[in-house]
């Protein structure tokens, strides 16, 4: 208040445009993180290389074999038409770095609808700014940025936009956002279904909510039962295997959970990694979202993670948990007034606006220990900003030698630098008959171990099909010998 009285024009300007400056800062921060990792060969073929090859093919109006993921069509692996929104960016600059910048912009823009929703409900720009920063700093959001690229980046922003229209009871705008949510990935249909339940239960809008539920259920059935199986390598929905311990299909899984409720509850906390994940999801929000109505939208995301038999789904890593930030922030819009009424009934008469601001500030501060104990702590490591010029220059020189139409098998961190070609394979001990094989024992060797990678490199030295070229700093390039080049496409290496 003192600041507004002393600097009224500056305060008014910050109230109107401050959120855009914050979003611009985080676009630059997210882009810097992603690009530094990529330039220093710390990005990954899995998933950046997979998606880069896919979008590159779409930008050329092709629907070809994804050789990084080794599937005949990526549409049969995950169904995400949302990539059609990315294609125009590739017409401007076709590069994996464009995908990273695009993600930074999309994720940061999600703070804008969050800001306006919170400001409208709490009548406070400071509360709105605190919760917008909470979304941007949430450890799940930062893990998404540090994990190269994934379609989950679109989910939080479009969900925030959907709630923006719900809050203003603009049901036409709300229904128009649903296709974008459904296009992110086939499993987001569950989230959209529970979004429809929220609209029915808490907003009393039966038509909009029922339409949401019907559309999402129909979409999930059509995509997973009719569209994806013919495109999948296995002929069925591949990712159901993570829940096959509960049944042979989705209906049997639901029956199992209904008839074995205790086992379902047990799977939420055992092994202990799941309990730790729940703590990391709820503790930064002081557990308050549990009394907010919008938290029901988090149920499918929690079930998808905790009922899975796939260990990385329980990790406090990667892109899986970014969606909880917008869900729990909107749940606070119900939770904080309920907390105030609960305190008032017990004779603790607190000013509502001051209490709301205090809660928002504490929640923002609570993000810091969680966020900077994970991947974001790298921002305080001077070596993160150090690029070894000899290491990088040698790697980029090797990449520039290889013709664009040649088939390549490369190590995981090298794949995204070469993924815009028809035949690019991730080295897993198999070269897939590629004309060029690029390896470096000092880089991440996923899916192999360091010892296995060294052993595989030694095997390639003895492989009669390949000729080895050492470049120093760990870089080795293997070229297939002319007599083994079945397509006759091998070109001699230019002099360096």
C-alpha positions in Angstrom: 0.0 0.0 0.0 2.9 2.4 0.8 4.5 1.6 -2.5 1.2 2.3 -4.4 0.8 5.6 -2.6 4.5 6.6 -3.2 4.7 5.4 -6.9 1.1 5.2 -8.1 2.0 5.2 -11.9 4.7 2.5 -11.5 2.4 0.4 -9.3 -0.4 0.7 -11.9 2.0 -0.2 -14.7 3.3 -3.3 -12.8 -0.3 -4.3 -12.0 -1.1 -4.3 -15.7 2.1 -5.6 -17.3 4.1 -7.2 -14.5 2.9 -10.7 -15.3 4.1 -10.4 -18.9 7.6 -9.4 -17.8 7.7 -12.4 -15.5 6.6 -14.7 -18.3 9.2 -13.2 -20.6 11.9 -13.8 -18.0 10.9 -17.5 -17.6 10.7 -18.0 -21.4 14.3 -16.9 -21.5 15.3 -19.0 -18.4 13.6 -22.1 -19.7 15.1 -21.6 -23.2 18.6 -21.1 -21.7 18.3 -24.3 -19.6 17.2 -26.4 -22.6 19.6 -24.9 -25.1 22.6 -25.2 -22.8 21.9 -28.9 -22.1 21.5 -29.5 -25.8 24.6 -27.6 -26.9 26.7 -29.5 -24.3 25.4 -32.9 -25.6 23.3 -33.5 -22.5 19.9 -33.7 -24.3 18.6 -37.1 -25.2 17.4 -39.0 -28.2 14.7 -40.4 -25.9 12.4 -38.3 -26.1 13.8 -35.2 -27.9 15.2 -37.1 -30.8 12.0 -39.1 -31.2 9.8 -36.0 -31.3 12.2 -34.0 -33.5 12.2 -36.7 -36.2 8.4 -37.0 -35.9 7.8 -33.2 -36.3 10.4 -33.0 -39.0 8.5 -35.7 -40.9 5.2 -33.9 -40.4 6.6 -30.6 -41.6 7.5 -32.4 -44.8 4.0 -33.9 -45.0 5.3 -37.4 -44.2 4.1 -40.0 -41.8 7.0 -42.3 -41.9 8.7 -44.9 -39.7 10.2 -43.4 -36.5 13.6 -45.0 -36.4 14.6 -43.6 -33.0 11.6 -45.1 -31.3 11.7 -48.1 -33.7 8.0 -48.0 -34.4 6.3 -48.0 -37.8 4.4 -44.9 -36.8 4.6 -42.7 -33.7 0.8 -42.3 -33.9 0.6 -46.0 -32.8 2.9 -45.3 -29.8 1.2 -42.2 -28.4 -1.6 -40.3 -30.2 -0.8 -36.6 -30.1 -2.2 -34.5 -32.9 -1.1 -31.5 -30.8 2.1 -31.6 -32.9 0.3 -30.1 -35.8 0.5 -26.8 -33.8 4.3 -27.1 -33.8 4.7 -27.8 -37.5 4.5 -24.2 -38.6 7.5 -23.4 -36.4 9.5 -26.0 -38.2 8.8 -24.2 -41.5 10.6 -21.2 -40.0 13.5 -23.1 -38.5 13.7 -26.9 -38.7 15.9 -27.8 -35.8 15.5 -29.7 -32.4 16.3 -26.4 -30.7 13.1 -24.9 -32.1 11.2 -27.7 -30.2 13.0 -26.7 -27.0 12.2 -23.0 -27.5 8.6 -23.8 -28.4 8.3 -25.7 -25.2 9.7 -22.9 -23.1 7.2 -20.5 -24.6 4.2 -22.8 -24.2 5.0 -23.7 -20.5 5.6 -20.1 -19.5 2.4 -18.8 -21.1 0.4 -21.0 -18.7 1.2 -18.5 -16.0 -1.0 -15.8 -17.7 -4.5 -17.5 -17.3 -3.5 -18.6 -13.8 -2.6 -15.0 -12.9 -5.9 -13.6 -14.1 -8.0 -16.3 -12.5 -6.4 -15.8 -9.1 -6.6 -12.0 -9.3 -10.3 -12.2 -10.1 -11.1 -14.6 -7.3 -8.9 -13.1 -4.5 -9.0 -9.4 -5.7 -5.3 -9.2 -5.3 -2.5 -8.8 -7.8 0.0 -9.9 -5.2 -1.8 -13.2 -4.6 -2.1 -13.7 -8.4 1.6 -13.0 -8.9 2.6 -15.4 -6.0 0.6 -18.3 -7.5 1.7 -17.6 -11.0 5.3 -17.8 -9.8 4.4 -21.0 -7.9 3.3 -22.5 -11.2 6.5 -21.4 -12.9 8.8 -22.6 -10.1 7.0 -25.8 -9.1 9.5 -28.6 -9.1 7.4 -30.6 -11.5 7.5 -27.7 -14.0 11.3 -27.4 -13.7 11.7 -31.2 -14.1 9.7 -31.0 -17.3 12.1 -28.3 -18.6 15.2 -30.1 -17.6 13.9 -33.3 -19.3 14.4 -31.9 -22.8 10.9 -32.0 -24.4 7.6 -33.8 -24.0 4.0 -33.2 -25.0 3.1 -32.8 -21.3 4.3 -29.2 -21.8 1.1 -28.4 -23.5 -1.2 -29.9 -20.9 -0.8 -27.4 -18.1 -1.2 -24.3 -20.3 -4.4 -25.6 -22.0 -5.8 -26.8 -18.7 -5.2 -23.3 -17.2 -7.0 -21.8 -20.3 -9.9 -24.2 -19.8 -10.3 -23.1 -16.2 -10.0 -19.5 -17.2 -13.2 -19.9 -19.3 -14.9 -22.0 -16.6 -14.2 -19.2 -14.1 -15.9 -16.7 -16.4 -18.6 -19.1 -17.3 -17.7 -18.8 -21.0 -18.8 -22.3 -21.9 -18.2 -21.9 -25.6 -14.6 -21.0 -25.0 -14.3 -23.8 -22.5 -15.6 -26.4 -25.0 -13.3 -25.1 -27.6 -10.2 -25.8 -25.4 -11.2 -29.5 -24.9 -9.8 -30.7 -28.3 -6.4 -29.2 -27.5 -6.4 -31.1 -24.2 -7.4 -34.3 -25.9 -4.8 -33.9 -28.6 -1.9 -33.8 -26.1 -2.0 -37.6 -25.5 -4.6 -40.3 -25.6 -4.5 -40.7 -21.7 -5.4 -37.1 -21.2 -9.0 -38.2 -22.0 -9.2 -39.3 -18.3 -8.2 -35.9 -17.1 -10.8 -34.3 -19.4 -13.4 -36.7 -18.1 -12.8 -35.7 -14.5 -12.8 -32.0 -15.6 -16.3 -32.7 -16.8 -17.2 -34.2 -13.4 -15.9 -31.0 -11.8 -18.1 -28.9 -14.0 -21.1 -31.0 -13.1 -20.5 -31.3 -9.4 -19.1 -28.0 -8.4 -20.3 -25.7 -11.2 -23.8 -27.2 -11.7 -23.4 -27.0 -15.4 -25.0 -30.3 -16.5 -24.8 -29.9 -20.3 -21.2 -28.7 -20.5 -20.0 -31.3 -17.9 -21.9 -34.2 -19.5 -20.7 -33.2 -23.0 -17.2 -33.2 -21.6 -17.5 -36.7 -20.2 -19.1 -38.1 -23.3 -16.6 -36.6 -25.6 -13.6 -37.7 -23.6 -14.8 -41.2 -23.1 -15.7 -41.6 -26.8 -12.3 -40.1 -27.8 -10.4 -42.5 -25.6 -12.3 -45.5 -26.9 -11.9 -44.5 -30.6 -8.2 -43.7 -30.3 -7.1 -46.7 -28.2 -9.3 -49.3 -29.8 -9.8 -48.2 -33.3 -7.0 -45.8 -34.4 -3.8 -46.7 -32.6 -3.8 -50.6 -32.8 -3.5 -50.7 -36.6 -0.7 -48.2 -36.4 1.2 -49.9 -33.5 3.9 -52.4 -34.1 2.3 -54.9 -31.7 -1.2 -54.5 -33.1 -2.6 -53.3 -29.7 -2.4 -50.5 -27.3 1.2 -50.7 -26.1 1.1 -48.9 -22.8 -1.7 -50.9 -21.2 1.1 -53.3 -20.2 1.9 -51.0 -17.2 -1.5 -52.0 -15.7 -1.8 -55.5 -16.9 -1.1 -56.9 -13.4 -4.7 -55.9 -12.6 -6.5 -57.3 -15.7 -6.4 -57.9 -19.4 -8.2 -54.7 -20.4 -9.4 -51.4 -19.0 -12.8 -52.7 -17.9 -11.1 -55.6 -15.9 -8.8 -53.1 -14.3 -11.7 -51.0 -13.1 -13.5 -54.2 -11.8 -10.3 -55.2 -10.0 -10.0 -51.9 -8.2 -13.7 -52.0 -7.3 -13.5 -55.5 -5.9 -10.1 -55.1 -4.3 -10.2 -51.6 -2.8 -7.6 -52.3 -0.1 -5.1 -53.5 -2.7 -5.8 -50.3 -4.7 -5.1 -48.2 -1.6 -2.0 -50.1 -0.9 -0.6 -49.5 -4.3 -0.8 -45.7 -3.6 1.9 -46.0 -0.9 3.9 -49.2 -1.6 6.8 -49.2 -2.3 7.9 -46.1 -0.4 8.8 -44.3 -3.6 5.1 -43.7 -4.1 4.6 -42.2 -0.7 7.6 -39.9 -1.2 6.1 -38.8 -4.6 2.8 -38.0 -2.9 4.7 -35.9 -0.3 6.5 -34.0 -2.9 3.3 -33.3 -4.8 1.2 -32.1 -1.9 3.6 -30.7 0.6 4.6 -27.6 -1.5 0.9 -26.6 -1.4 0.7 -27.2 2.4 -1.8 -30.0 1.7 -4.5 -27.3 1.2 -5.6 -28.6 -2.3 -7.1 -31.6 -0.6 -10.1 -29.4 0.5 -10.4 -27.8 -2.9 -13.0 -29.1 -5.4 -10.7 -28.8 -8.4 -8.4 -31.5 -6.9 -10.6 -34.2 -8.3 -9.0 -33.4 -11.7 -5.7 -34.7 -10.3 -7.2 -38.2 -9.6 -6.5 -39.7 -13.1 -3.0 -38.3 -13.1 -2.3 -39.8 -9.7 -3.9 -43.2 -10.7 -1.9 -43.2 -13.9 1.3 -42.8 -11.9 0.7 -44.8 -8.7 -1.1 -47.8 -10.2 1.6 -48.4 -12.8 4.1 -51.2 -12.5 6.7 -49.0 -14.3 9.2 -47.6 -11.8 9.9 -44.3 -13.6 6.3 -43.3 -13.1 6.9 -43.1 -9.4 10.1 -41.1 -9.7 10.4 -37.4 -8.7 11.9 -36.8 -12.1 11.1 -36.2 -15.7 7.9 -34.7 -17.1 5.3 -36.7 -15.4 4.3 -34.4 -12.5 4.2 -30.9 -14.1 0.4 -31.1 -14.4 -0.2 -31.0 -10.7 0.9 -27.3 -10.4 -2.1 -25.8 -12.3 -4.6 -28.3 -10.8 -3.6 -27.6 -7.2 -3.4 -23.8 -7.7 -7.0 -23.7 -9.0 -8.0 -26.0 -6.1 -6.6 -23.3 -3.7 -9.4 -21.0 -5.0 -11.9 -23.2 -3.2 -9.5 -24.2 -0.4 -8.5 -20.8 1.0 -12.1 -19.5 1.5 -13.0 -22.9 3.2 -10.0 -22.5 5.5 -11.0 -19.0 6.4 -14.6 -20.1 7.2 -13.2 -23.0 9.3 -11.1 -20.6 11.3 -13.9 -18.1 11.7 -16.2 -20.7 13.2 -13.6 -21.3 15.9 -13.5 -17.6 16.8 -10.3 -16.7 14.9 -11.5 -13.7 13.0 -8.8 -13.0 10.4 -9.0 -10.5 7.6 -9.7 -12.7 4.5 -7.6 -10.8 2.1 -4.6 -10.7 4.4 -4.9 -14.4 5.2 -5.2 -15.2 1.5 -2.1 -13.2 0.7 -0.2 -14.8 3.6 -1.1 -18.3 2.4 -0.1 -17.5 -1.2 3.3 -16.1 0.0 4.0 -19.1 2.2 3.1 -21.5 -0.7 5.5 -19.6 -3.0 8.3 -19.8 -0.5 7.5 -23.5 0.1 8.4 -24.2 -3.5 12.1 -23.2 -3.0 13.4 -26.2 -1.0 11.5 -28.7 -3.2 12.5 -27.1 -6.5 16.1 -26.5 -5.8 16.7 -29.9 -4.2 16.1 -31.5 -7.6 17.3 -30.7 -11.1 17.0 -27.0 -10.6 20.0 -27.0 -8.2 22.0 -27.4 -11.4 21.4 -23.7 -12.0 23.8 -22.9 -9.1 26.5 -25.2 -10.5 29.1 -23.2 -12.5 30.0 -26.2 -14.6 26.4 -26.2 -16.0 27.3 -23.0 -17.9 30.7 -24.3 -19.0 30.9 -25.6 -22.6 34.2 -27.5 -23.4 35.1 -25.9 -26.7 37.3 -28.8 -27.8 34.7 -31.5 -26.9 31.8 -29.6 -28.6 33.8 -28.5 -31.6 35.0 -32.0 -32.3 31.5 -33.4 -32.0 30.0 -30.8 -34.3 32.7 -31.3 -36.8 32.0 -35.0 -37.0 28.3 -34.3 -37.3 28.9 -31.9 -40.2 30.9 -34.5 -42.0 28.0 -36.9 -42.3 25.7 -36.5 -45.4 22.1 -35.6 -44.6 20.8 -38.5 -46.5 23.0 -41.1 -44.8 21.8 -43.6 -42.3 23.3 -43.0 -38.8 23.4 -44.9 -35.5 24.4 -42.6 -32.6 24.7 -42.5 -28.9 21.7 -41.2 -27.0 22.9 -37.6 -26.4 24.1 -37.3 -30.0 20.8 -38.5 -31.6 18.9 -35.1 -31.2 21.7 -33.4 -33.2 21.1 -35.7 -36.1 17.5 -36.7 -35.9 16.2 -34.9 -38.9 16.9 -37.7 -41.4 15.1 -40.7 -42.6 17.3 -43.3 -40.8 18.7 -42.4 -37.4 19.0 -45.1 -34.8 19.8 -44.9 -31.1 22.8 -47.1 -30.3 21.9 -49.9 -27.9 24.7 -52.4 -28.9 23.1 -52.8 -32.4 24.2 -50.6 -35.3 21.1 -51.5 -37.4 23.4 -51.7 -40.4 23.8 -47.9 -40.4 26.5 -46.3 -42.7 27.9 -44.2 -39.9 28.1 -44.9 -36.1 29.0 -42.0 -33.8 30.0 -42.8 -30.2 31.7 -41.1 -27.3 32.5 -42.9 -24.1 32.4 -39.7 -22.0 28.7 -39.0 -22.8 25.5 -40.5 -21.3 25.3 -44.1 -22.6 21.6 -44.8 -22.1 20.3 -47.5 -22.4 23.7 -49.1 -21.8 26.0 -48.8 -18.8 29.5 -47.1 -19.1 31.3 -50.5 -18.9 29.0 -52.0 -21.5 29.5 -49.0 -23.9 33.2 -49.4 -23.7 32.9 -53.1 -24.4 30.6 -52.4 -27.4 33.0 -49.9 -28.8 35.8 -52.5 -28.5 33.5 -54.9 -30.4 33.0 -52.4 -33.2 36.8 -52.0 -33.5 36.9 -55.7 -34.3 33.8 -55.7 -36.5 34.9 -56.4 -40.1 32.1 -54.3 -41.5 33.3 -51.0 -40.0 36.4 -48.8 -40.2 37.2 -46.7 -37.1 38.1 -43.0 -37.1 39.4 -41.6 -33.8 39.0 -37.8 -33.3 40.1 -37.4 -29.7 38.1 -36.4 -26.5 36.3 -39.7 -26.7 34.8 -39.3 -30.1 34.9 -42.3 -32.5 33.3 -42.5 -35.9 32.7 -45.9 -37.5 32.0 -45.9 -41.3 30.8 -49.0 -43.0 33.2 -50.4 -45.5 32.2 -50.2 -49.2 31.8 -53.9 -49.6 29.2 -54.0 -46.8 27.4 -50.9 -48.0 24.4 -52.6 -49.5 22.8 -49.4 -50.9 26.0 -48.0 -52.3 25.4 -44.7 -50.6 28.5 -44.4 -48.5 30.4 -41.2 -49.2 34.1 -40.6 -48.3 34.6 -38.3 -45.2 35.7 -34.8 -46.1 39.2 -33.8 -44.8 39.3 -31.9 -41.5 
